[in-house]
Amino acid sequence: MSITLLLRKKIGEATIYVRYKPSRDFDFFWGSPFSIDAEKWDAKSGMYNLSFKKKSPKDESQKILNKNIDEFNIKLNELKNNLNSFLLMNNYNVTKSQIKSFLDLKYGKNKRKPEKKTVSQSVFISQLIEDYIKKKSVFAFQYCYLIFGVNFC
């Protein structure tokens, strides 16, 4: 299996990248949604460095730290296993765009953010003043309606 997890930065918070390189002609990089402090990364095993785990934690915070390290490593292994199973299902005959679309669909890192719709106000100052008075007046409740107990104005 030629799937590796790696970091591109050596200091600070770094994104974990997935690299799939079955041959010298095919090299795929993808930025995963996971990130880690570079000093806590084990480059050989491609996971959170297990030396940060406490052998026999006595404090609750140490137990939580050990649990978080284990959960993080499990998520990284799931990422590798999901990609490997996708490749096996397709008999390793996949393109970079197919791998990218699978990982984007599965983990959602590179999804587009929804565009914000802007409501343009009217150009005339008289219309702006009327709209302001309607929204801010004492009688504004007349224009509001209730749906399931939520007030929409």
JONORKA-V111257 format. One record per backbone hydrogen bond with DSSP energy under -1.0 kcal/mol. CO is the residue of the C=O (numbers start at 1). NH is the residue of the N-H. If there is no record, write none. Layout:
CO&NH + CO&NH
This chain:
2&21 + 4&19 + 6&17 + 12&38 + 14&36 + 16&32 + 17&6 + 18&30 + 19&4 + 20&28 + 28&20 + 30&18 + 34&16 + 36&14 + 37&40 + 38&41 + 40&49 + 42&46 + 42&47 + 47&42 + 49&52 + 50&53 + 59&63 + 60&64 + 61&65 + 62&66 + 63&67 + 64&68 + 65&69 + 66&70 + 67&71 + 68&72 + 69&73 + 70&74 + 71&75 + 72&76 + 73&77 + 74&78 + 75&79 + 76&80 + 77&81 + 78&82 + 79&83 + 80&84 + 81&85 + 82&86 + 83&87 + 84&88 + 85&89 + 86&90 + 87&92 + 88&91 + 90&93 + 95&99 + 96&100 + 97&101 + 98&102 + 99&103 + 100&104 + 101&105 + 102&106 + 103&107 + 104&108 + 124&128 + 125&129 + 126&130 + 127&131 + 128&132 + 129&133 + 130&134 + 131&135 + 132&136 + 133&137 + 137&140 + 139&142 + 140&143 + 145&152 + 147&150 + 150&147 + 152&145
